[in-house]
Amino acid sequence: MDRRQEILLAAEKSFSLFGYKATTMDQVAKIANVGKGTIYTFFSNKEELFQAIVRQMVEEMRRVSEESTIAGASFEVNAHARLMQLLKFRETHQLYVKLIEEEKELRTPMVSEVLASIEEEIIEFVRQKIERGISKGELKPCNSELVAYLLFKSYLALVVDWSKTHDRQLSEEEIAQLLSDTIFSSLLV
C-alpha cells in the first residue's frame, strides 16, 4: 500500500472516530505512522484530505448500490434494491454515521456542505438510472431530476424518519408496496 492510501485510511479512521471538527492533521499523522509533513506532500489541508475521503465513500456507495442490482429485474425492483442499499449504507458506514451525528449536534459548516453534496450525488445517480429507464421504454418520460429527488426523499422518510414519530419501523416489503402503489405506478409504462 502506498503512503497516500495509508494516509487516507488513517484519516478515514480519525474522521470516523472523532468527526471532522475534532480531527487534526497531527492525529492523522499519528494513526498513519508518518510525519505531518508527509501528509502535506499529498494534501494541502484538512479540507482537501476530507474531500478525498468523501469521494472514496461516494464511490463505495455507488459500487454497493450497483452490486444490489438484480439482472433481468424490472426498473422498479432494481430502483428499490439500489435505494434501500444506499440507505443501509448511510445507516451503517461508520464515517457517514459520524458525519450525520456531527451535523445534528455541532452544525459544522464543512460537514453540512459534504452531506448536501453526497445527497446531490445520490440524486444524480438515481436521475441517471431514471433516464436510462426512460430510454429503454420502461418509464414514461418525466422530469428525471424531480422524480429522482422525490424517490430518494420518499425512501429516506420511510426508512429513516418514519420510526422517529411512530411506534415501529416499516418493513422493506411495506415500503416497496407503498411506493409501488404510488410513485412507481405513475412512472411505469
BELJOLIN-V629405 format. One record per pair of residues at least 24 apart in sequence whose ideal C-beta (glycine too) atoms are under 10 Angstrom apart, sorted by the first residue. I is the first residue (numbers start at 1). J is the second residue. D is the distance in Angstrom with one decimal. If there is no record, write none. Layout:
I|J|D  I|J|D
This chain:
2|42|9.6  3|32|8.1  3|34|6.6  3|38|6.4  3|39|9.1  3|41|8.1  3|42|7.2  4|38|9.5  4|39|9.4  4|41|8.7  4|42|4.8  4|43|8.6  4|52|8.8  5|32|9.8  5|42|9.8  5|56|9.8  6|31|9.2  6|32|5.1  6|33|7.7  6|34|7.0  6|38|9.3  7|31|9.1  7|32|5.0  7|34|6.6  7|38|7.3  7|39|5.5  7|41|9.3  7|42|6.1  7|43|7.4  7|49|7.4  7|52|9.1  7|53|9.9  8|32|8.8  8|42|8.6  8|43|9.0  8|49|7.7  8|52|6.2  8|53|6.1  8|55|10.0  8|56|6.8  9|53|9.2  9|56|9.7  10|34|8.1  10|39|8.8  10|49|9.8  11|39|8.2  11|43|8.4  11|46|8.6  11|49|5.2  11|50|7.4  11|52|8.0  11|53|5.6  11|95|9.8  12|49|9.7  12|50|9.6  12|52|9.6  12|53|5.0  12|54|9.6  12|56|7.6  12|57|7.9  12|94|8.5  12|95|5.9  13|53|9.9  13|94|8.7  13|95|8.9  14|49|9.7  14|53|9.6  14|95|9.9  15|46|9.4  15|49|8.8  15|50|6.6  15|53|6.3  15|54|9.1  15|57|9.9  15|94|9.3  15|95|5.8  15|98|6.8  15|99|7.9  15|102|9.3  15|111|9.6  16|53|9.3  16|93|8.7  16|94|4.3  16|95|4.4  16|96|8.9  16|97|8.2  16|98|5.2  16|99|9.0  17|94|8.3  17|95|9.4  17|98|7.5  18|98|8.1  18|102|9.3  19|95|9.6  19|98|5.5  19|99|7.5  19|101|7.3  19|102|4.2  19|103|9.5  19|105|8.7  19|106|7.5  19|108|7.5  19|111|7.5  20|46|8.1  20|47|9.1  20|50|6.1  20|53|9.9  20|54|9.8  20|95|9.7  20|98|8.3  20|99|7.1  20|102|6.1  20|103|9.3  20|106|8.8  20|108|5.6  20|109|9.7  20|110|5.7  20|111|5.0  20|114|7.8  21|46|10.0  21|102|6.6  21|105|9.8  21|106|6.0  21|108|4.9  21|109|9.8  21|110|8.1  21|111|7.6  22|102|8.6  22|106|9.3  22|108|9.6  23|49|9.0  23|50|8.0  23|98|10.0  25|49|7.8  46|110|8.8  47|110|6.5  47|113|9.8  47|114|9.7  50|95|10.0  50|99|9.8  50|110|6.9  50|111|9.0  50|114|7.2  51|110|9.2  51|113|9.8  51|114|7.7  51|117|9.1  53|95|7.1  53|114|9.6  54|95|8.3  54|96|9.5  54|99|8.5  54|111|9.9  54|113|10.0  54|114|5.3  54|115|9.4  54|117|7.6  54|118|6.9  54|121|9.4  55|117|9.8  55|121|9.4  56|95|9.5  57|89|8.9  57|93|6.8  57|95|6.0  57|96|6.7  57|99|9.1  57|114|9.4  57|118|7.7  57|121|9.9  58|96|10.0  58|114|9.8  58|117|8.5  58|118|6.1  58|121|5.2  58|122|8.4  58|125|9.0  59|121|9.6  60|89|7.7  60|93|7.7  60|95|9.9  60|96|9.8  61|85|8.6  61|86|6.1  61|89|5.2  61|90|8.1  61|93|7.9  61|96|8.3  61|118|7.9  61|121|7.9  61|122|7.4  61|125|8.3  62|86|8.9  62|89|9.9  62|121|8.2  62|122|9.1  62|125|6.3  63|89|9.9  64|88|8.4  64|89|5.5  64|93|9.0  65|89|7.6  65|122|8.7  65|125|7.1  65|126|9.4  65|129|9.4  66|125|9.3  66|129|10.0  69|129|9.5  74|133|9.3  74|138|7.0  74|184|9.2  74|188|7.9  75|129|7.8  75|130|8.3  75|132|8.5  75|133|4.3  75|134|9.4  75|136|7.8  75|138|4.2  75|139|6.1  75|184|8.3  75|187|8.1  75|188|7.1  75|189|9.3  76|133|9.1  76|138|8.5  76|139|9.3  76|176|8.4  76|179|8.3  76|180|6.4  76|183|9.4  76|184|4.7  76|185|9.2  76|187|8.1  76|188|6.4  77|176|8.5  77|180|9.5  77|184|9.7  78|129|7.7  78|133|9.0  78|138|9.8  79|126|7.5  79|129|6.5  79|130|8.1  79|133|7.9  79|138|9.9  79|139|9.6  79|148|9.8  79|151|6.8  79|155|9.3  79|176|10.0  79|179|8.8  79|183|9.5  79|184|7.6  79|187|9.1  80|151|9.5  80|155|8.4  80|172|8.2  80|175|7.9  80|176|5.2  80|179|7.1  80|180|8.1  80|184|8.3  81|172|9.8  81|176|9.4  82|122|9.8  82|125|8.1  82|126|7.7  82|129|7.1  82|151|10.0  82|155|9.8  83|122|8.7  83|125|9.8  83|126|7.2  83|129|9.6  83|151|6.6  83|152|6.8  83|154|8.8  83|155|4.5  83|156|8.8  83|159|8.5  83|175|9.3  83|176|10.0  83|179|9.0  84|155|7.2  84|159|7.2  84|172|6.2  84|175|7.7  84|176|8.3  86|122|6.0  86|125|8.1  86|126|8.6  86|152|8.1  86|155|8.0  86|156|9.3  86|159|9.7  87|122|9.5  87|152|9.0  87|155|6.0  87|156|6.7  87|158|9.2  87|159|4.7  87|160|6.7  87|175|9.8  88|159|8.5  88|172|9.8  89|122|9.9  90|115|9.9  90|118|8.6  90|119|9.8  90|122|8.8  90|156|8.4  90|159|8.8  90|160|7.8  91|159|8.0  91|160|7.3  100|160|9.6  119|149|9.3  119|152|7.5  119|153|9.2  119|156|8.8  120|149|9.8  122|148|8.5  122|149|9.8  122|152|5.8  122|155|9.9  122|156|9.3  123|147|9.9  123|148|4.8  123|149|5.4  123|150|9.7  123|151|8.7  123|152|5.4  123|153|8.8  124|148|7.4  125|152|9.1  126|150|9.6  126|151|5.8  126|152|5.7  126|155|9.4  127|151|9.5  127|152|9.5  130|187|8.1  133|187|8.1  133|188|8.9  133|189|9.1  134|187|9.3  134|189|9.3  136|189|9.6  137|189|6.1  138|187|8.8  138|188|7.0  138|189|6.2  139|184|9.2  139|186|10.0  139|187|5.1  139|188|6.4  139|189|6.4  140|186|7.8  140|187|6.0  140|188|7.4  140|189|5.9  141|189|9.8  142|186|8.7  142|187|6.5  147|183|7.8  147|186|9.4  147|187|6.7  150|183|6.5  150|187|9.8  151|179|7.7  151|183|6.4  151|184|8.8  151|187|8.9  154|178|8.7  154|179|6.2  154|182|8.2  154|183|6.3  155|179|7.5  155|183|9.8
